[in-house]
């Protein structure tokens, strides 16, 4: 008879991964990052326990979009005043704050509950190639591009 194995808090082993976003497609990268943050790549994945890893994304300002999303995709926010809905396209958002684009894409792929919030806190996004997490010894995680062979 098969039994479901449940991981205990003492058995959790969190690793640090670093991803270079230069030349990667936003959606494909965001799905892989969400899998790493949730811990679904581990054989002992338990849905109700946060056993995901920490992810560092560098070069967020060099991430790519497919098609005409650079000019047609819009990011919205509201100022909480009447008539205060504001919108920006990708090119404007990239020039103002490129890390928010990546964070927004990953956050929407995580669960919308307390566990998703704690998993999102394990994401660290930087616009250039420098980051302050060298002491954690991050391992480079290679994301395969579309059309590229493993």
Backbone as CSV, one residue per row, in Angstrom:
resi,resn,N_x,N_y,N_z,CA_x,CA_y,CA_z,C_x,C_y,C_z
1,UNK,0.832,-1.178,0.000,0.000,0.000,0.000,0.878,1.244,0.000
2,UNK,0.506,2.214,-0.803,1.261,3.465,-0.879,0.766,4.430,0.173
3,UNK,1.702,5.180,0.722,1.336,6.183,1.707,1.857,7.537,1.255
4,UNK,1.084,8.540,1.549,1.503,9.891,1.235,2.497,10.353,2.291
5,UNK,3.656,10.812,1.839,4.652,11.306,2.783,4.491,12.810,2.934
6,UNK,4.413,13.256,4.154,4.284,14.679,4.444,5.583,15.167,5.054
7,UNK,6.062,16.287,4.568,7.325,16.840,5.047,7.090,17.574,6.366
8,UNK,8.079,17.499,7.233,8.022,18.213,8.505,8.839,19.495,8.380
9,UNK,8.595,20.430,9.263,9.307,21.707,9.213,10.806,21.508,9.427
10,UNK,11.188,20.479,10.169,12.615,20.234,10.411,13.320,19.645,9.187
11,UNK,12.573,19.111,8.229,13.150,18.491,7.041,13.285,19.449,5.867
12,UNK,12.855,20.693,6.033,12.881,21.649,4.927,14.314,22.106,4.679
13,UNK,14.722,22.042,3.410,16.054,22.481,2.996,15.882,23.530,1.908
14,UNK,16.076,24.799,2.275,15.892,25.888,1.307,17.217,26.229,0.653
15,UNK,17.204,26.303,-0.669,18.387,26.669,-1.433,18.186,28.055,-2.025
16,UNK,19.271,28.617,-2.529,19.238,29.915,-3.184,19.611,29.709,-4.643
17,UNK,18.773,30.204,-5.549,19.025,30.129,-6.980,19.159,31.535,-7.534
18,UNK,20.002,31.678,-8.542,20.151,32.961,-9.238,19.811,32.743,-10.700
19,UNK,19.004,33.662,-11.254,18.560,33.572,-12.644,18.928,34.872,-13.341
20,UNK,19.622,34.750,-14.472,19.941,35.910,-15.297,18.821,36.075,-16.315
21,UNK,18.064,37.164,-16.213,16.883,37.376,-17.047,17.205,37.970,-18.404
22,UNK,18.451,38.200,-18.690,18.814,38.826,-19.962,18.464,37.896,-21.120
23,UNK,17.594,38.372,-22.010,17.206,37.610,-23.182,16.106,36.591,-22.951
24,UNK,15.587,36.476,-21.733,14.527,35.518,-21.447,13.160,36.153,-21.677
25,UNK,12.185,35.331,-22.041,10.820,35.794,-22.206,10.159,35.889,-20.834
26,UNK,9.419,36.952,-20.611,8.864,37.237,-19.286,7.985,36.110,-18.750
27,UNK,7.013,35.650,-19.507,6.079,34.649,-19.011,6.732,33.314,-18.734
28,UNK,7.622,32.881,-19.618,8.303,31.601,-19.428,9.200,31.644,-18.198
29,UNK,9.862,32.772,-18.002,10.711,32.913,-16.824,9.864,32.948,-15.545
30,UNK,8.751,33.676,-15.579,7.914,33.830,-14.391,7.321,32.494,-13.953
31,UNK,6.952,31.627,-14.889,6.397,30.328,-14.500,7.450,29.464,-13.832
32,UNK,8.671,29.471,-14.340,9.744,28.694,-13.722,10.090,29.226,-12.333
33,UNK,10.083,30.539,-12.182,10.375,31.145,-10.880,9.279,30.801,-9.881
34,UNK,8.015,30.816,-10.316,6.912,30.471,-9.418,7.012,29.017,-8.959
35,UNK,7.446,28.133,-9.832,7.634,26.722,-9.456,8.725,26.603,-8.395
36,UNK,9.823,27.340,-8.573,10.911,27.300,-7.593,10.474,27.879,-6.247
37,UNK,9.716,28.970,-6.267,9.276,29.600,-5.030,8.289,28.719,-4.265
38,UNK,7.449,27.990,-4.967,6.478,27.101,-4.311,7.101,25.806,-3.849
39,UNK,8.187,25.366,-4.486,8.819,24.109,-4.124,8.269,22.928,-4.886
40,UNK,7.577,23.177,-5.995,6.962,22.089,-6.754,7.989,21.259,-7.519
41,UNK,9.217,21.724,-7.601,10.261,20.963,-8.279,10.879,19.908,-7.364
42,UNK,10.515,19.909,-6.097,11.088,18.977,-5.132,10.215,17.721,-5.032
43,UNK,10.827,16.567,-4.809,10.023,15.341,-4.698,9.179,15.283,-3.430
44,UNK,9.511,16.076,-2.427,8.738,16.064,-1.183,7.834,17.290,-1.079
45,UNK,7.257,17.725,-2.207,6.362,18.883,-2.220,5.115,18.589,-1.398
46,UNK,4.820,19.493,-0.472,3.606,19.417,0.329,2.875,20.744,0.156
47,UNK,1.633,20.723,-0.314,0.950,21.978,-0.652,0.742,22.929,0.519
48,UNK,0.585,22.398,1.743,0.258,23.276,2.858,1.476,23.737,3.645
49,UNK,2.692,23.421,3.165,3.915,23.849,3.840,4.787,24.585,2.833
50,UNK,5.342,25.689,3.269,6.211,26.473,2.390,7.616,25.875,2.406
51,UNK,7.906,25.005,1.458,9.249,24.439,1.346,9.916,24.882,0.059
52,UNK,9.530,26.043,-0.469,10.128,26.582,-1.678,11.484,27.197,-1.408
53,UNK,12.183,27.519,-2.478,13.527,28.063,-2.387,13.510,29.573,-2.587
54,UNK,14.660,30.203,-2.314,14.835,31.625,-2.579,15.343,31.796,-4.004
55,UNK,14.852,32.824,-4.685,15.234,33.068,-6.077,15.700,34.511,-6.207
56,UNK,16.874,34.687,-6.823,17.421,36.008,-7.133,17.361,36.177,-8.645
57,UNK,16.745,37.249,-9.101,16.677,37.541,-10.537,17.500,38.792,-10.788
58,UNK,18.490,38.675,-11.675,19.311,39.831,-12.043,19.019,40.207,-13.488
59,UNK,19.388,41.414,-13.872,19.167,41.964,-15.216,17.680,41.982,-15.566
60,UNK,16.843,42.416,-14.641,15.402,42.460,-14.885,15.036,43.483,-15.950
61,UNK,15.873,44.478,-16.172,15.557,45.466,-17.197,15.833,44.959,-18.605
62,UNK,16.420,43.775,-18.759,16.725,43.228,-20.081,15.842,42.042,-20.436
63,UNK,14.742,41.860,-19.709,13.822,40.775,-20.017,13.043,41.146,-21.281
64,UNK,12.643,40.136,-22.056,11.991,40.382,-23.340,10.518,40.002,-23.290
65,UNK,9.757,40.586,-24.193,8.355,40.269,-24.386,8.162,39.827,-25.824
66,UNK,7.186,38.964,-26.059,6.929,38.500,-27.417,5.867,39.368,-28.068
67,UNK,5.849,39.354,-29.380,4.826,40.074,-30.126,4.912,41.575,-29.943
68,UNK,3.742,42.215,-29.841,3.664,43.661,-29.698,3.406,44.088,-28.260
69,UNK,3.755,43.211,-27.298,3.478,43.521,-25.895,4.266,44.727,-25.393
70,UNK,5.393,45.013,-26.006,6.211,46.154,-25.575,5.414,47.460,-25.651
71,UNK,4.515,47.573,-26.621,3.738,48.804,-26.752,2.267,48.635,-26.387
72,UNK,1.737,47.405,-26.428,0.302,47.205,-26.212,-0.057,46.748,-24.795
73,UNK,0.823,46.039,-24.106,0.519,45.548,-22.752,0.513,46.724,-21.785
74,UNK,-0.480,46.762,-20.903,-0.634,47.883,-19.974,-0.586,47.402,-18.528
75,UNK,0.010,48.218,-17.677,0.015,48.009,-16.230,-0.858,49.096,-15.608
76,UNK,-1.786,48.681,-14.746,-2.734,49.609,-14.145,-2.467,49.762,-12.654
77,UNK,-2.750,50.952,-12.140,-2.831,51.168,-10.700,-3.799,52.319,-10.453
78,UNK,-4.356,52.363,-9.261,-5.353,53.370,-8.926,-4.846,54.197,-7.761
79,UNK,-5.039,55.500,-7.830,-4.554,56.411,-6.798,-5.491,56.488,-5.595
80,UNK,-6.648,55.802,-5.656,-7.692,55.805,-4.627,-8.445,57.131,-4.553
81,UNK,-8.297,57.957,-5.569,-9.107,59.152,-5.717,-10.076,58.928,-6.881
82,UNK,-11.204,59.619,-6.906,-12.135,59.436,-8.027,-11.464,59.760,-9.361
83,UNK,-11.611,58.880,-10.303,-10.993,59.068,-11.614,-9.497,58.854,-11.601
84,UNK,-8.983,58.139,-10.620,-7.539,58.013,-10.441,-6.920,56.766,-11.043
85,UNK,-7.565,56.152,-12.036,-6.989,54.973,-12.666,-5.861,55.407,-13.595
86,UNK,-4.670,54.882,-13.371,-3.514,55.234,-14.184,-3.028,53.989,-14.918
87,UNK,-2.463,54.179,-16.080,-1.960,53.052,-16.861,-0.633,53.415,-17.515
88,UNK,0.209,52.389,-17.669,1.509,52.547,-18.319,1.726,51.357,-19.242
89,UNK,2.411,51.582,-20.343,2.782,50.453,-21.187,4.125,49.900,-20.716
90,UNK,4.561,48.817,-21.332,5.765,48.124,-20.876,6.999,49.009,-21.014
91,UNK,7.098,49.738,-22.092,8.282,50.577,-22.309,8.399,51.647,-21.221
92,UNK,7.291,52.265,-20.846,7.319,53.278,-19.791,7.620,52.652,-18.441
93,UNK,7.000,51.521,-18.154,7.235,50.851,-16.869,8.679,50.385,-16.762
94,UNK,9.253,49.916,-17.868,10.645,49.468,-17.859,11.584,50.626,-17.540
95,UNK,11.297,51.808,-18.065,12.174,52.950,-17.806,12.013,53.460,-16.371
96,UNK,10.816,53.334,-15.788,10.593,53.818,-14.432,11.053,52.811,-13.377
97,UNK,10.588,51.555,-13.479,10.942,50.544,-12.484,10.754,49.163,-13.113
98,UNK,11.828,48.608,-13.631,11.731,47.330,-14.335,11.551,46.156,-13.387
99,UNK,11.945,46.294,-12.132,11.789,45.175,-11.202,10.319,44.925,-10.876
100,UNK,9.484,45.961,-10.911,8.059,45.793,-10.617,7.377,44.929,-11.664
101,UNK,7.842,44.987,-12.923,7.251,44.156,-13.978,7.449,42.682,-13.673
102,UNK,8.661,42.312,-13.297,8.971,40.912,-13.014,8.244,40.463,-11.748
103,UNK,8.240,41.298,-10.718,7.550,40.950,-9.479,6.055,40.758,-9.720
104,UNK,5.474,41.608,-10.545,4.050,41.517,-10.851,3.732,40.216,-11.578
105,UNK,4.563,39.836,-12.536,4.323,38.609,-13.295,4.427,37.371,-12.401
106,UNK,5.398,37.358,-11.508,5.581,36.199,-10.629,4.493,36.159,-9.566
107,UNK,4.138,37.302,-9.010,3.136,37.338,-7.937,1.797,36.795,-8.421
108,UNK,1.429,37.074,-9.669,0.151,36.591,-10.179,0.151,35.078,-10.381
109,UNK,1.313,34.436,-10.399,1.392,32.988,-10.577,1.511,32.231,-9.249
110,UNK,1.529,32.932,-8.153,1.588,32.308,-6.830,0.180,32.253,-6.225
111,UNK,-0.042,31.423,-5.219,-1.362,31.365,-4.578,-1.747,32.705,-3.958
112,UNK,-3.046,32.984,-3.994,-3.546,34.247,-3.453,-3.972,34.050,-2.005
113,UNK,-3.021,33.738,-1.130,-3.304,33.543,0.284,-2.045,33.866,1.087
114,UNK,-2.045,33.555,2.366,-0.924,33.887,3.239,0.331,33.132,2.802
115,UNK,0.159,31.900,2.375,1.317,31.124,1.951,1.947,31.728,0.688
116,UNK,1.124,32.209,-0.232,1.653,32.863,-1.424,2.422,34.128,-1.083
117,UNK,1.975,34.839,-0.049,2.687,36.048,0.374,4.052,35.708,0.946
118,UNK,4.124,34.639,1.735,5.418,34.256,2.300,6.350,33.707,1.221
119,UNK,5.803,33.043,0.216,6.626,32.563,-0.885,7.137,33.732,-1.728
120,UNK,6.318,34.763,-1.883,6.734,35.926,-2.669,7.881,36.676,-1.988
121,UNK,7.938,36.633,-0.658,9.023,37.307,0.059,10.374,36.645,-0.190
122,UNK,10.387,35.442,-0.753,11.640,34.757,-1.077,12.151,35.143,-2.456
123,UNK,11.472,36.063,-3.132,11.896,36.534,-4.458,12.660,37.840,-4.300
124,UNK,13.826,37.911,-4.936,14.662,39.112,-4.878,15.002,39.493,-6.314
125,UNK,14.530,40.671,-6.757,14.691,41.096,-8.144,15.565,42.345,-8.188
126,UNK,16.542,42.339,-9.110,17.451,43.476,-9.271,17.540,43.838,-10.740
127,UNK,17.586,45.143,-11.023,17.567,45.623,-12.402,18.887,45.372,-13.121
128,UNK,20.004,45.390,-12.408,21.297,45.168,-13.051,21.885,43.853,-12.571
129,UNK,23.168,43.639,-12.839,23.768,42.335,-12.555,24.383,42.231,-11.157
130,UNK,24.259,43.260,-10.329,24.817,43.195,-8.980,23.702,42.903,-7.979
131,UNK,24.052,42.138,-6.935,23.099,41.826,-5.880,23.862,41.605,-4.579
132,UNK,23.215,41.827,-3.425,23.899,41.708,-2.133,23.787,40.329,-1.485
133,UNK,23.559,39.273,-2.259,23.320,37.954,-1.682,24.459,36.976,-1.966
134,UNK,25.688,37.450,-2.068,26.820,36.556,-2.328,27.084,35.614,-1.158
135,UNK,26.762,36.029,0.068,27.028,35.208,1.244,26.169,33.945,1.271
136,UNK,25.024,33.941,0.560,24.156,32.772,0.536,24.603,31.723,-0.479
137,UNK,25.655,32.012,-1.247,26.182,31.108,-2.272,25.085,30.610,-3.213
138,UNK,24.474,31.515,-3.992,23.398,31.081,-4.882,23.928,30.229,-6.033
139,UNK,23.120,29.253,-6.434,23.453,28.364,-7.542,22.758,28.894,-8.787
140,UNK,23.459,28.938,-9.902,22.859,29.440,-11.137,21.828,28.442,-11.648
141,UNK,20.640,28.942,-11.959,19.552,28.127,-12.487,19.347,28.520,-13.935
142,UNK,19.483,27.572,-14.831,19.398,27.834,-16.266,17.970,27.586,-16.739
143,UNK,17.363,28.600,-17.324,16.032,28.469,-17.905,16.200,28.280,-19.402
144,UNK,15.583,27.245,-19.936,15.691,26.923,-21.354,14.781,27.858,-22.145
145,UNK,15.334,28.492,-23.169,14.542,29.354,-24.035,13.751,28.517,-25.014
146,UNK,12.712,29.114,-25.571,11.888,28.416,-26.555,12.732,28.122,-27.789
147,UNK,12.675,26.888,-28.254,13.429,26.479,-29.431,14.838,26.024,-29.125
148,UNK,15.250,26.117,-27.867,16.592,25.709,-27.463,16.542,24.274,-26.932
149,UNK,17.559,23.509,-27.242,17.608,22.109,-26.810,18.351,22.029,-25.484
150,UNK,17.862,21.168,-24.587,18.489,21.031,-23.265,19.929,20.644,-23.338
